[in-house]
């Protein structure tokens, strides 16, 4: 076993971290309608008409660089339909929104919310800003636009609670994808692995040919890899049981996830912490690495930025051990309380949820539409296959991208992962994960 801090010291350190506070107050609210009583909670709801949109609209996201063209296309469509509105594209760069979330927290707590902001659908929004009573219920908008009939019921349940619907999903991404270059695999005499055991069996042969078996990037991509490993090792039922508090993180099955990840990390590039996810993808494209596990924004990068053709220049399989399972995440936009331009914010959400908006954005992003009536003729071979899988596969949620756990757990899990990368001690990581699961309300013990 590799060396690391004692289990007791690690648990004490983790348990001393205070849970995320639920904030209240701050910022002058504008003309939201009177709250609607839902159960015992009075919930402010969005209006369906704030007048003709004009003035400045600030959109806050982490889409920049290679992910920027999709957002720009959506903004261009919005501007064409709303010529009196000037869009301020307030982008804070950083993969998976790591930097943007920190800036957003400062603004939201300071009473200066953007008119709308990108957020991963699910607990990332609900467990943070909905719990803090900083968002408007969008149910009237969904009913007015007919979205209750075109967004899948399971997705609406994900973005809502018994007290309302909280964001408009603009896409659906798949997290558990392994990417490769067919020509290179043929050259090296290997095939895409069906399980992590298969990967570990061929990794040595790949390495012997001077090729990195699996490219990896900065630390959030390790969290991204972890969830695919967890799904492949546990299967969907036990994976879901982790988030439902029905499987302990210290169980033999959960410890095996960390043990498998430990073995996989022996076959990644040593400089991973200094690379962006795009650079890790480049390693595969350039033949320096055999495989990379990344969400299907990698398809957008390879197709839109690099000009590669799916099923010809690059190919994909479900990450090892997850065939028939679709680990999903969705980017979405909500309506914060107290925004400066209510009319423009409402118009933006209408554009995000529209069929035209989604079919403009997603073919460039590498994702699929969150709507069931998407015009698939506008999408490439990868996106068509993803849409088919989303309709037929078992669906589970992503941890790294905000579906399965609140932001408190996600932040603490990143700390656990950083410690694991230093100690490479599976039992210690499992104990620390159990501690933060209790601390953040996933396990009630």
Residue pairs with C-beta under 8 A, 6 or more apart in sequence:
1 425
1 427
2 262
2 423
2 424
2 425
3 423
3 425
4 10
4 419
4 422
4 423
4 424
4 425
4 428
5 419
5 423
5 428
6 428
7 427
7 428
7 431
10 419
10 428
10 431
10 432
11 431
11 432
11 435
14 412
14 415
14 416
14 432
14 435
14 436
14 439
15 435
15 439
17 412
17 415
17 436
17 439
19 408
19 439
19 440
19 441
20 128
20 406
20 407
20 408
20 411
20 440
22 131
22 132
23 108
23 109
23 132
23 134
24 132
24 133
26 108
26 109
26 110
26 111
27 110
27 111
27 112
27 113
27 337
27 338
28 111
28 338
29 44
29 337
29 338
30 338
30 339
30 342
31 47
31 50
31 342
32 44
32 45
32 46
32 47
32 136
32 337
33 44
33 45
33 46
33 47
34 44
35 42
35 43
35 44
35 45
36 42
36 43
36 44
36 45
36 137
37 43
38 162
38 163
38 164
39 162
39 163
41 163
43 137
43 163
43 164
44 136
44 137
44 337
45 136
45 137
45 138
45 139
45 140
45 164
46 136
46 137
46 138
46 140
46 141
46 335
46 346
47 140
47 342
47 346
48 140
48 141
48 144
48 346
49 346
50 342
50 343
50 346
51 343
52 84
52 343
53 82
53 84
53 85
53 341
53 343
53 344
53 346
53 347
54 84
54 85
54 343
54 344
55 84
55 85
55 86
55 341
55 344
56 85
56 86
56 87
56 88
56 340
56 341
56 344
57 85
57 86
57 87
57 88
57 115
57 116
57 341
57 344
57 345
57 347
57 348
58 88
58 90
58 114
58 115
58 116
58 340
58 341
59 71
59 75
59 87
59 88
59 89
59 90
59 114
59 115
59 116
59 117
59 118
59 333
59 348
60 90
60 91
60 92
60 100
60 104
60 107
60 114
60 116
60 117
60 118
61 71
61 89
61 90
61 91
61 92
61 100
61 117
61 118
62 91
62 92
62 93
62 94
62 95
62 96
62 97
62 98
62 99
62 100
62 118
63 70
63 71
63 91
63 118
64 91
64 93
65 93
65 278
66 278
66 300
66 301
66 304
66 305
67 297
67 300
67 301
67 365
68 91
69 304
69 305
69 364
70 300
70 304
70 361
70 362
70 364
70 365
71 89
71 91
71 361
72 89
73 360
73 361
73 364
74 170
74 351
74 352
74 357
74 360
74 361
75 87
75 89
77 351
77 356
77 357
77 360
78 85
78 87
78 347
78 348
78 351
78 357
79 85
79 87
81 347
81 351
82 344
82 347
82 351
85 344
85 347
90 114
91 100
92 99
92 100
92 103
93 99
93 100
94 100
95 217
95 218
95 220
95 221
95 276
95 277
96 220
96 224
96 400
96 401
97 118
97 119
97 120
98 220
100 118
101 407
104 114
104 117
107 113
107 114
108 129
108 132
108 134
108 336
111 338
113 134
113 336
113 337
113 338
113 339
114 336
114 339
115 336
115 339
115 340
115 341
115 344
115 345
115 348
116 333
116 334
116 335
116 336
116 339
116 345
116 348
116 349
117 333
117 334
117 336
118 331
118 332
118 333
119 125
119 129
119 167
119 331
119 332
119 333
119 334
119 402
120 329
120 330
120 331
120 332
120 398
120 401
120 402
120 403
121 155
121 158
121 159
121 167
121 169
121 329
121 330
121 331
121 332
121 402
121 403
122 158
122 159
122 329
122 330
122 397
122 402
122 403
122 404
123 402
123 403
123 404
123 405
123 406
123 407
124 401
124 402
124 403
124 406
124 407
124 410
125 135
125 159
125 166
125 167
125 332
125 334
125 402
126 159
126 161
126 166
126 406
127 405
127 406
127 407
127 408
128 406
128 407
129 135
129 334
129 336
130 161
130 164
130 166
131 406
133 337
134 336
134 337
135 166
135 167
135 334
135 335
135 336
135 337
136 334
136 335
136 336
136 337
137 163
137 164
137 165
137 166
138 164
138 165
138 166
138 167
138 168
138 334
138 335
138 349
139 160
139 164
139 165
141 147
141 168
141 346
141 349
141 350
141 353
142 148
142 151
142 156
142 165
145 350
145 353
145 354
147 168
147 353
148 156
150 355
150 371
150 372
150 373
151 169
151 353
151 370
151 371
151 372
152 370
152 372
154 395
155 169
155 172
155 330
155 370
156 165
158 330
158 397
158 403
159 165
159 166
159 167
159 169
159 330
159 332
160 166
166 334
167 332
167 333
167 334
168 332
168 333
168 334
168 349
168 352
168 353
169 330
169 331
169 332
169 353
169 370
170 330
170 331
170 332
170 333
170 352
170 353
170 357
170 358
170 361
170 362
170 370
171 330
171 331
171 358
171 361
171 362
171 365
171 367
171 368
171 369
171 370
172 328
172 329
172 330
172 367
172 368
172 369
172 370
172 386
172 390
173 295
173 296
173 297
173 328
173 329
173 330
173 331
173 366
173 367
173 401
174 295
174 296
174 326
174 327
174 328
174 386
174 389
174 390
175 224
175 227
175 228
175 295
175 327
175 328
175 329
175 398
175 400
175 401
176 227
176 228
176 231
176 293
176 318
176 319
176 322
176 325
176 326
176 327
177 293
177 294
177 295
177 296
177 298
177 299
177 316
177 317
177 318
177 319
178 192
178 193
178 291
178 292
178 293
178 316
178 317
178 318
178 319
178 320
179 281
179 284
179 291
179 292
179 293
179 294
179 298
179 299
179 302
179 314
179 315
179 316
180 192
180 284
180 290
180 291
180 292
180 314
180 315
180 316
180 317
181 284
181 285
181 287
181 313
181 314
181 315
182 314
182 315
184 284
184 287
184 290
185 191
185 192
185 290
188 206
188 209
188 211
188 290
190 202
190 205
190 206
190 290
192 291
192 315
192 317
193 199
193 201
193 202
193 291
193 320
194 320
194 321
194 323
195 232
195 320
195 321
196 229
196 232
196 233
196 260
196 264
196 320
196 321
198 320
199 213
199 214
199 264
199 267
199 291
199 320
200 263
200 264
200 267
202 213
203 213
203 214
203 266
203 267
206 212
206 213
206 267
206 290
207 213
207 267
211 287
211 288
211 289
211 290
212 267
212 268
212 269
212 283
212 288
212 289
212 290
213 267
213 268
213 289
213 290
213 291
214 264
214 267
214 268
214 289
214 290
214 291
214 292
214 293
215 268
215 269
215 272
215 275
215 280
215 281
215 283
215 284
215 288
215 289
215 291
215 292
216 222
216 225
216 265
216 268
216 269
216 272
216 275
216 280
216 292
217 272
217 275
217 276
217 277
217 279
217 280
218 272
218 273
218 274
218 275
218 276
218 277
219 273
219 414
219 417
219 418
219 421
220 400
220 414
221 272
221 277
221 280
221 294
222 272
222 417
222 421
223 399
223 400
223 413
223 414
223 417
224 293
224 294
224 295
224 400
224 401
225 261
225 264
225 293
226 257
226 261
226 399
226 400
226 417
227 327
227 398
227 399
227 400
228 293
228 319
228 320
228 322
228 327
229 257
229 260
229 261
229 264
230 239
230 242
230 257
231 239
231 319
231 321
231 322
231 325
231 327
231 396
232 260
232 319
232 320
232 321
232 322
233 253
233 256
233 257
233 260
233 321
234 242
234 247
234 253
234 254
234 257
236 325
236 394
236 396
238 247
238 253
239 396
240 396
241 247
242 249
242 254
242 404
242 437
242 442
243 397
243 399
243 404
243 405
243 442
245 437
245 442
245 443
245 444
247 253
247 254
248 254
248 434
248 443
249 430
249 431
249 433
249 434
249 437
249 443
250 430
250 431
250 434
254 430
254 433
255 426
255 427
255 430
258 420
258 426
258 427
258 429
258 430
259 426
261 420
261 426
262 424
262 426
265 421
265 424
269 275
269 280
269 283
269 289
272 280
277 294
277 298
278 301
280 289
280 292
280 294
281 292
281 294
281 298
281 301
281 302
283 289
283 292
284 290
284 291
284 292
284 314
285 302
285 306
285 308
285 314
292 298
293 319
295 329
295 401
296 316
296 366
296 367
296 382
296 383
296 386
297 365
297 366
297 367
298 366
299 310
299 314
299 316
299 366
299 380
299 382
299 383
300 364
300 365
300 366
300 367
301 366
302 308
302 310
302 313
302 314
303 309
303 310
303 366
303 380
303 382
304 364
304 366
308 314
309 380
310 316
310 380
310 381
310 382
311 381
311 382
316 382
317 323
318 324
318 325
324 393
324 394
325 393
325 394
325 395
325 396
326 389
326 390
326 393
326 394
326 395
326 396
327 396
327 397
327 398
328 390
328 395
328 396
328 397
328 398
328 403
329 397
329 398
329 401
329 402
329 403
330 370
330 403
331 367
332 352
333 348
333 349
333 352
335 345
335 346
335 349
339 345
351 357
352 358
353 371
355 369
355 371
355 373
355 374
355 375
358 369
358 370
358 371
358 374
359 369
359 374
359 375
359 378
362 368
362 369
362 374
362 379
362 383
363 378
363 379
363 380
363 383
366 382
366 383
367 383
367 386
368 374
368 379
368 383
368 386
368 387
368 390
369 387
374 387
376 383
376 384
376 387
379 387
396 404
397 403
397 404
398 404
399 405
399 410
399 413
400 410
402 410
405 413
405 440
405 442
406 440
406 441
408 439
408 440
409 436
409 437
409 440
409 442
412 436
412 439
412 440
413 433
413 436
416 429
416 432
416 433
416 436
417 429
419 428
419 429
419 432
420 426
420 428
420 429
423 429
434 443
437 443
438 444
438 445
